[in-house]
Amino acid sequence: MEWMRITAFLLLFAGLGVLLTWGLSRLKSRLIKYFPGILLILIALVLWLYARLGNLEGFLDLAYFLMAILVLAAGLGGLITAIFIDRVSRRR
């Protein structure tokens, strides 16, 4: 049952990344829609490194690792959406 909860959170965060990218794709600049995805992936990398290398107490390293996974899902969802939007707009 726990795997369903984490899957729901991953889909929720990925959906937020998709909605953010879709909203930014309405702007005139083509490259601005890639910015949130790249930024979120970099934040996920920093969170993962902090969880891995930081001198943390208790379960704080696990919390940073879970946040890194959730932020990575949002970043990947945003990047995949940006690529998909570019491919669809080129075909038109």
N, CA, C and O atoms as CSV, one atom per row, in Angstrom:
chain,resi,resn,atom,element,x,y,z
A,1,MET,N,N,0.797,-1.182,0.000
A,1,MET,CA,C,0.000,0.000,0.000
A,1,MET,C,C,0.855,1.268,0.000
A,1,MET,O,O,0.434,2.301,-0.520
A,2,GLU,N,N,2.052,1.191,0.581
A,2,GLU,CA,C,2.925,2.361,0.616
A,2,GLU,C,C,3.427,2.731,-0.772
A,2,GLU,O,O,3.634,3.912,-1.051
A,3,TRP,N,N,3.627,1.756,-1.643
A,3,TRP,CA,C,4.115,2.046,-2.985
A,3,TRP,C,C,3.076,2.837,-3.769
A,3,TRP,O,O,3.432,3.625,-4.645
A,4,MET,N,N,1.794,2.638,-3.465
A,4,MET,CA,C,0.753,3.416,-4.138
A,4,MET,C,C,0.802,4.883,-3.705
A,4,MET,O,O,0.539,5.781,-4.505
A,5,ARG,N,N,1.137,5.115,-2.447
A,5,ARG,CA,C,1.212,6.481,-1.933
A,5,ARG,C,C,2.394,7.222,-2.555
A,5,ARG,O,O,2.254,8.371,-2.973
A,6,ILE,N,N,3.544,6.578,-2.617
A,6,ILE,CA,C,4.707,7.251,-3.207
A,6,ILE,C,C,4.517,7.442,-4.711
A,6,ILE,O,O,4.973,8.441,-5.268
A,7,THR,N,N,3.852,6.497,-5.372
A,7,THR,CA,C,3.560,6.646,-6.792
A,7,THR,C,C,2.611,7.817,-7.022
A,7,THR,O,O,2.776,8.568,-7.983
A,8,ALA,N,N,1.623,7.977,-6.152
A,8,ALA,CA,C,0.698,9.098,-6.272
A,8,ALA,C,C,1.432,10.427,-6.086
A,8,ALA,O,O,1.169,11.388,-6.809
A,9,PHE,N,N,2.352,10.483,-5.118
A,9,PHE,CA,C,3.124,11.705,-4.928
A,9,PHE,C,C,4.031,11.990,-6.118
A,9,PHE,O,O,4.174,13.144,-6.522
A,10,LEU,N,N,4.644,10.955,-6.685
A,10,LEU,CA,C,5.491,11.150,-7.860
A,10,LEU,C,C,4.675,11.668,-9.037
A,10,LEU,O,O,5.112,12.572,-9.750
A,11,LEU,N,N,3.499,11.100,-9.240
A,11,LEU,CA,C,2.637,11.567,-10.328
A,11,LEU,C,C,2.141,12.991,-10.075
A,11,LEU,O,O,2.011,13.779,-11.012
A,12,LEU,N,N,1.868,13.318,-8.829
A,12,LEU,CA,C,1.438,14.671,-8.480
A,12,LEU,C,C,2.537,15.686,-8.783
A,12,LEU,O,O,2.275,16.727,-9.385
A,13,PHE,N,N,3.746,15.389,-8.374
A,13,PHE,CA,C,4.857,16.308,-8.619
A,13,PHE,C,C,5.178,16.395,-10.115
A,13,PHE,O,O,5.479,17.475,-10.622
A,14,ALA,N,N,5.116,15.268,-10.815
A,14,ALA,CA,C,5.344,15.291,-12.262
A,14,ALA,C,C,4.251,16.096,-12.955
A,14,ALA,O,O,4.520,16.828,-13.907
A,15,GLY,N,N,3.037,15.963,-12.483
A,15,GLY,CA,C,1.932,16.751,-13.049
A,15,GLY,C,C,2.110,18.240,-12.828
A,15,GLY,O,O,1.785,19.046,-13.700
A,16,LEU,N,N,2.629,18.610,-11.657
A,16,LEU,CA,C,2.903,20.026,-11.408
A,16,LEU,C,C,3.991,20.548,-12.349
A,16,LEU,O,O,3.910,21.676,-12.836
A,17,GLY,N,N,4.995,19.728,-12.596
A,17,GLY,CA,C,6.035,20.121,-13.551
A,17,GLY,C,C,5.486,20.256,-14.961
A,17,GLY,O,O,5.872,21.163,-15.698
A,18,VAL,N,N,4.584,19.355,-15.338
A,18,VAL,CA,C,3.958,19.424,-16.659
A,18,VAL,C,C,3.110,20.684,-16.785
A,18,VAL,O,O,3.179,21.380,-17.798
A,19,LEU,N,N,2.315,20.981,-15.769
A,19,LEU,CA,C,1.474,22.170,-15.824
A,19,LEU,C,C,2.293,23.452,-15.874
A,19,LEU,O,O,1.935,24.390,-16.587
A,20,LEU,N,N,3.379,23.499,-15.128
A,20,LEU,CA,C,4.243,24.677,-15.147
A,20,LEU,C,C,4.870,24.868,-16.529
A,20,LEU,O,O,4.918,25.987,-17.042
A,21,THR,N,N,5.342,23.797,-17.120
A,21,THR,CA,C,5.953,23.876,-18.444
A,21,THR,C,C,4.922,24.233,-19.502
A,21,THR,O,O,5.198,25.037,-20.393
A,22,TRP,N,N,3.748,23.650,-19.412
A,22,TRP,CA,C,2.698,23.953,-20.370
A,22,TRP,C,C,2.286,25.413,-20.280
A,22,TRP,O,O,2.041,26.056,-21.300
A,23,GLY,N,N,2.210,25.934,-19.067
A,23,GLY,CA,C,1.879,27.347,-18.894
A,23,GLY,C,C,2.944,28.265,-19.470
A,23,GLY,O,O,2.625,29.289,-20.074
A,24,LEU,N,N,4.205,27.905,-19.285
A,24,LEU,CA,C,5.285,28.732,-19.823
A,24,LEU,C,C,5.432,28.598,-21.338
A,24,LEU,O,O,6.023,29.466,-21.981
A,25,SER,N,N,4.899,27.518,-21.913
A,25,SER,CA,C,5.021,27.335,-23.361
A,25,SER,C,C,4.135,28.318,-24.123
A,25,SER,O,O,4.298,28.495,-25.330
A,26,ARG,N,N,3.216,28.945,-23.437
A,26,ARG,CA,C,2.351,29.938,-24.077
A,26,ARG,C,C,3.077,31.255,-24.337
A,26,ARG,O,O,2.592,32.085,-25.106
A,27,LEU,N,N,4.224,31.455,-23.710
A,27,LEU,CA,C,5.004,32.667,-23.938
A,27,LEU,C,C,5.687,32.604,-25.294
A,27,LEU,O,O,5.779,31.538,-25.902
A,28,LYS,N,N,6.153,33.720,-25.752
A,28,LYS,CA,C,6.750,33.797,-27.091
A,28,LYS,C,C,8.103,33.091,-27.190
A,28,LYS,O,O,8.437,32.537,-28.238
A,29,SER,N,N,8.873,33.107,-26.117
A,29,SER,CA,C,10.207,32.513,-26.144
A,29,SER,C,C,10.120,30.990,-26.097
A,29,SER,O,O,9.391,30.426,-25.281
A,30,ARG,N,N,10.868,30.333,-26.974
A,30,ARG,CA,C,10.850,28.866,-27.012
A,30,ARG,C,C,11.674,28.256,-25.895
A,30,ARG,O,O,11.359,27.165,-25.421
A,31,LEU,N,N,12.724,28.941,-25.465
A,31,LEU,CA,C,13.651,28.343,-24.501
A,31,LEU,C,C,13.197,28.487,-23.056
A,31,LEU,O,O,13.716,27.788,-22.186
A,32,ILE,N,N,12.249,29.366,-22.774
A,32,ILE,CA,C,11.861,29.590,-21.381
A,32,ILE,C,C,11.146,28.378,-20.793
A,32,ILE,O,O,11.140,28.200,-19.575
A,33,LYS,N,N,10.553,27.552,-21.628
A,33,LYS,CA,C,9.842,26.393,-21.091
A,33,LYS,C,C,10.790,25.301,-20.612
A,33,LYS,O,O,10.372,24.405,-19.879
A,34,TYR,N,N,12.049,25.357,-21.008
A,34,TYR,CA,C,13.039,24.388,-20.530
A,34,TYR,C,C,13.628,24.784,-19.175
A,34,TYR,O,O,14.200,23.945,-18.478
A,35,PHE,N,N,13.492,26.042,-18.804
A,35,PHE,CA,C,14.114,26.538,-17.586
A,35,PHE,C,C,13.630,25.841,-16.318
A,35,PHE,O,O,14.472,25.446,-15.511
A,36,PRO,N,N,12.318,25.661,-16.086
A,36,PRO,CA,C,11.899,25.000,-14.837
A,36,PRO,C,C,12.381,23.555,-14.738
A,36,PRO,O,O,12.784,23.117,-13.660
A,37,GLY,N,N,12.348,22.817,-15.828
A,37,GLY,CA,C,12.798,21.427,-15.798
A,37,GLY,C,C,14.273,21.302,-15.460
A,37,GLY,O,O,14.665,20.474,-14.638
A,38,ILE,N,N,15.080,22.124,-16.097
A,38,ILE,CA,C,16.520,22.088,-15.832
A,38,ILE,C,C,16.815,22.547,-14.405
A,38,ILE,O,O,17.654,21.961,-13.721
A,39,LEU,N,N,16.127,23.590,-13.962
A,39,LEU,CA,C,16.335,24.092,-12.605
A,39,LEU,C,C,15.926,23.045,-11.567
A,39,LEU,O,O,16.636,22.850,-10.581
A,40,LEU,N,N,14.806,22.380,-11.771
A,40,LEU,CA,C,14.357,21.369,-10.822
A,40,LEU,C,C,15.289,20.160,-10.786
A,40,LEU,O,O,15.502,19.575,-9.724
A,41,ILE,N,N,15.838,19.786,-11.923
A,41,ILE,CA,C,16.799,18.674,-11.937
A,41,ILE,C,C,18.070,19.060,-11.196
A,41,ILE,O,O,18.647,18.236,-10.486
A,42,LEU,N,N,18.512,20.304,-11.351
A,42,LEU,CA,C,19.689,20.758,-10.606
A,42,LEU,C,C,19.409,20.811,-9.101
A,42,LEU,O,O,20.272,20.457,-8.298
A,43,ILE,N,N,18.211,21.249,-8.719
A,43,ILE,CA,C,17.842,21.248,-7.300
A,43,ILE,C,C,17.805,19.826,-6.755
A,43,ILE,O,O,18.237,19.579,-5.629
A,44,ALA,N,N,17.290,18.890,-7.549
A,44,ALA,CA,C,17.266,17.491,-7.118
A,44,ALA,C,C,18.679,16.949,-6.929
A,44,ALA,O,O,18.932,16.180,-6.003
A,45,LEU,N,N,19.590,17.346,-7.798
A,45,LEU,CA,C,20.978,16.915,-7.663
A,45,LEU,C,C,21.600,17.469,-6.380
A,45,LEU,O,O,22.314,16.759,-5.672
A,46,VAL,N,N,21.326,18.734,-6.089
A,46,VAL,CA,C,21.853,19.341,-4.860
A,46,VAL,C,C,21.269,18.656,-3.626
A,46,VAL,O,O,21.994,18.388,-2.667
A,47,LEU,N,N,19.969,18.372,-3.641
A,47,LEU,CA,C,19.349,17.681,-2.510
A,47,LEU,C,C,19.934,16.292,-2.319
A,47,LEU,O,O,20.169,15.862,-1.190
A,48,TRP,N,N,20.168,15.591,-3.420
A,48,TRP,CA,C,20.743,14.252,-3.329
A,48,TRP,C,C,22.170,14.303,-2.774
A,48,TRP,O,O,22.551,13.492,-1.931
A,49,LEU,N,N,22.954,15.279,-3.267
A,49,LEU,CA,C,24.313,15.418,-2.758
A,49,LEU,C,C,24.318,15.816,-1.285
A,49,LEU,O,O,25.157,15.347,-0.515
A,50,TYR,N,N,23.396,16.668,-0.899
A,50,TYR,CA,C,23.320,17.071,0.499
A,50,TYR,C,C,22.933,15.893,1.386
A,50,TYR,O,O,23.448,15.747,2.495
A,51,ALA,N,N,22.020,15.051,0.890
A,51,ALA,CA,C,21.633,13.861,1.652
A,51,ALA,C,C,22.784,12.855,1.725
A,51,ALA,O,O,22.944,12.156,2.725
A,52,ARG,N,N,23.566,12.791,0.677
A,52,ARG,CA,C,24.654,11.817,0.608
A,52,ARG,C,C,25.890,12.269,1.403
A,52,ARG,O,O,26.519,11.469,2.095
A,53,LEU,N,N,26.224,13.553,1.292
A,53,LEU,CA,C,27.479,14.028,1.856
A,53,LEU,C,C,27.317,14.865,3.119
A,53,LEU,O,O,28.298,15.119,3.818
A,54,GLY,N,N,26.104,15.295,3.421
A,54,GLY,CA,C,25.892,16.158,4.574
A,54,GLY,C,C,25.993,15.398,5.883
A,54,GLY,O,O,25.727,14.197,5.939
A,55,ASN,N,N,26.378,16.101,6.927
A,55,ASN,CA,C,26.458,15.524,8.263
A,55,ASN,C,C,25.124,15.789,8.959
A,55,ASN,O,O,24.983,16.759,9.705
A,56,LEU,N,N,24.144,14.913,8.705
A,56,LEU,CA,C,22.781,15.144,9.154
A,56,LEU,C,C,22.424,14.205,10.296
A,56,LEU,O,O,23.002,13.127,10.436
A,57,GLU,N,N,21.475,14.625,11.100
A,57,GLU,CA,C,21.058,13.838,12.252
A,57,GLU,C,C,19.748,13.116,11.959
A,57,GLU,O,O,18.912,13.614,11.206
A,58,GLY,N,N,19.579,11.971,12.543
A,58,GLY,CA,C,18.321,11.244,12.465
A,58,GLY,C,C,17.966,10.850,11.040
A,58,GLY,O,O,18.799,10.353,10.281
A,59,PHE,N,N,16.714,11.085,10.704
A,59,PHE,CA,C,16.212,10.713,9.387
A,59,PHE,C,C,16.228,11.877,8.410
A,59,PHE,O,O,15.535,11.839,7.393
A,60,LEU,N,N,17.001,12.898,8.698
A,60,LEU,CA,C,17.035,14.062,7.830
A,60,LEU,C,C,17.624,13.720,6.457
A,60,LEU,O,O,17.203,14.287,5.448
A,61,ASP,N,N,18.576,12.812,6.410
A,61,ASP,CA,C,19.134,12.407,5.121
A,61,ASP,C,C,18.093,11.679,4.277
A,61,ASP,O,O,18.068,11.838,3.057
A,62,LEU,N,N,17.249,10.898,4.901
A,62,LEU,CA,C,16.171,10.220,4.178
A,62,LEU,C,C,15.152,11.231,3.644
A,62,LEU,O,O,14.637,11.067,2.538
A,63,ALA,N,N,14.868,12.259,4.413
A,63,ALA,CA,C,13.942,13.296,3.970
A,63,ALA,C,C,14.494,14.047,2.763
A,63,ALA,O,O,13.760,14.325,1.815
A,64,TYR,N,N,15.770,14.373,2.793
A,64,TYR,CA,C,16.386,15.040,1.641
A,64,TYR,C,C,16.391,14.132,0.419
A,64,TYR,O,O,16.184,14.603,-0.700
A,65,PHE,N,N,16.621,12.857,0.614
A,65,PHE,CA,C,16.623,11.917,-0.506
A,65,PHE,C,C,15.226,11.800,-1.115
A,65,PHE,O,O,15.090,11.785,-2.338
A,66,LEU,N,N,14.192,11.718,-0.286
A,66,LEU,CA,C,12.828,11.646,-0.809
A,66,LEU,C,C,12.436,12.929,-1.535
A,66,LEU,O,O,11.766,12.882,-2.567
A,67,MET,N,N,12.850,14.063,-1.001
A,67,MET,CA,C,12.578,15.324,-1.691
A,67,MET,C,C,13.312,15.396,-3.025
A,67,MET,O,O,12.786,15.936,-3.998
A,68,ALA,N,N,14.527,14.851,-3.069
A,68,ALA,CA,C,15.271,14.817,-4.328
A,68,ALA,C,C,14.537,13.984,-5.369
A,68,ALA,O,O,14.487,14.360,-6.540
A,69,ILE,N,N,13.972,12.867,-4.958
A,69,ILE,CA,C,13.229,12.018,-5.891
A,69,ILE,C,C,11.978,12.741,-6.395
A,69,ILE,O,O,11.674,12.694,-7.587
A,70,LEU,N,N,11.257,13.404,-5.503
A,70,LEU,CA,C,10.039,14.116,-5.901
A,70,LEU,C,C,10.343,15.296,-6.819
A,70,LEU,O,O,9.636,15.518,-7.802
A,71,VAL,N,N,11.381,16.044,-6.502
A,71,VAL,CA,C,11.752,17.184,-7.351
A,71,VAL,C,C,12.287,16.703,-8.696
A,71,VAL,O,O,12.063,17.353,-9.717
A,72,LEU,N,N,12.989,15.577,-8.706
A,72,LEU,CA,C,13.461,15.007,-9.963
A,72,LEU,C,C,12.288,14.586,-10.846
A,72,LEU,O,O,12.332,14.776,-12.062
A,73,ALA,N,N,11.248,14.022,-10.253
A,73,ALA,CA,C,10.054,13.654,-11.024
A,73,ALA,C,C,9.414,14.884,-11.658
A,73,ALA,O,O,8.992,14.837,-12.814
A,74,ALA,N,N,9.340,15.974,-10.916
A,74,ALA,CA,C,8.776,17.210,-11.463
A,74,ALA,C,C,9.655,17.757,-12.591
A,74,ALA,O,O,9.139,18.217,-13.609
A,75,GLY,N,N,10.966,17.709,-12.416
A,75,GLY,CA,C,11.875,18.207,-13.450
A,75,GLY,C,C,11.831,17.373,-14.713
A,75,GLY,O,O,11.818,17.915,-15.818
A,76,LEU,N,N,11.808,16.058,-14.560
A,76,LEU,CA,C,11.734,15.192,-15.741
A,76,LEU,C,C,10.397,15.334,-16.455
A,76,LEU,O,O,10.341,15.325,-17.685
A,77,GLY,N,N,9.326,15.465,-15.685
A,77,GLY,CA,C,8.023,15.701,-16.305
A,77,GLY,C,C,7.998,16.989,-17.096
A,77,GLY,O,O,7.431,17.041,-18.187
A,78,GLY,N,N,8.605,18.024,-16.556
A,78,GLY,CA,C,8.672,19.294,-17.265
A,78,GLY,C,C,9.526,19.237,-18.517
A,78,GLY,O,O,9.156,19.793,-19.551
A,79,LEU,N,N,10.666,18.570,-18.428
A,79,LEU,CA,C,11.532,18.471,-19.612
A,79,LEU,C,C,10.897,17.627,-20.715
A,79,LEU,O,O,10.973,17.982,-21.892
A,80,ILE,N,N,10.282,16.533,-20.345
A,80,ILE,CA,C,9.623,15.688,-21.342
A,80,ILE,C,C,8.473,16.444,-22.000
A,80,ILE,O,O,8.258,16.321,-23.206
A,81,THR,N,N,7.740,17.219,-21.221
A,81,THR,CA,C,6.655,18.022,-21.780
A,81,THR,C,C,7.187,19.093,-22.719
A,81,THR,O,O,6.604,19.331,-23.776
A,82,ALA,N,N,8.281,19.739,-22.350
A,82,ALA,CA,C,8.856,20.777,-23.213
A,82,ALA,C,C,9.315,20.194,-24.546
A,82,ALA,O,O,9.103,20.799,-25.597
A,83,ILE,N,N,9.937,19.033,-24.507
A,83,ILE,CA,C,10.371,18.375,-25.745
A,83,ILE,C,C,9.166,17.979,-26.586
A,83,ILE,O,O,9.169,18.150,-27.805
A,84,PHE,N,N,8.139,17.452,-25.936
A,84,PHE,CA,C,6.927,17.051,-26.649
A,84,PHE,C,C,6.248,18.250,-27.303
A,84,PHE,O,O,5.799,18.158,-28.445
A,85,ILE,N,N,6.169,19.363,-26.598
A,85,ILE,CA,C,5.543,20.574,-27.145
A,85,ILE,C,C,6.336,21.083,-28.341
A,85,ILE,O,O,5.743,21.514,-29.330
A,86,ASP,N,N,7.670,21.043,-28.271
A,86,ASP,CA,C,8.486,21.474,-29.412
A,86,ASP,C,C,8.276,20.580,-30.614
A,86,ASP,O,O,8.175,21.073,-31.738
A,87,ARG,N,N,8.207,19.287,-30.407
A,87,ARG,CA,C,8.012,18.362,-31.535
A,87,ARG,C,C,6.640,18.545,-32.177
A,87,ARG,O,O,6.519,18.497,-33.401
A,88,VAL,N,N,5.617,18.753,-31.371
A,88,VAL,CA,C,4.278,18.944,-31.927
A,88,VAL,C,C,4.192,20.272,-32.671
A,88,VAL,O,O,3.559,20.355,-33.724
A,89,SER,N,N,4.826,21.311,-32.128
A,89,SER,CA,C,4.763,22.613,-32.794
A,89,SER,C,C,5.580,22.635,-34.088
A,89,SER,O,O,5.263,23.414,-34.986
A,90,ARG,N,N,6.602,21.821,-34.210
A,90,ARG,CA,C,7.394,21.764,-35.455
A,90,ARG,C,C,6.611,21.066,-36.565
A,90,ARG,O,O,6.771,21.394,-37.740
A,91,ARG,N,N,5.774,20.116,-36.198
A,91,ARG,CA,C,4.997,19.389,-37.211
A,91,ARG,C,C,3.921,20.267,-37.820
A,91,ARG,O,O,3.479,20.018,-38.942
A,92,ARG,N,N,3.494,21.291,-37.095
A,92,ARG,CA,C,2.441,22.183,-37.609
A,92,ARG,C,C,3.069,23.170,-38.493
A,92,ARG,O,O,2.383,24.029,-39.047
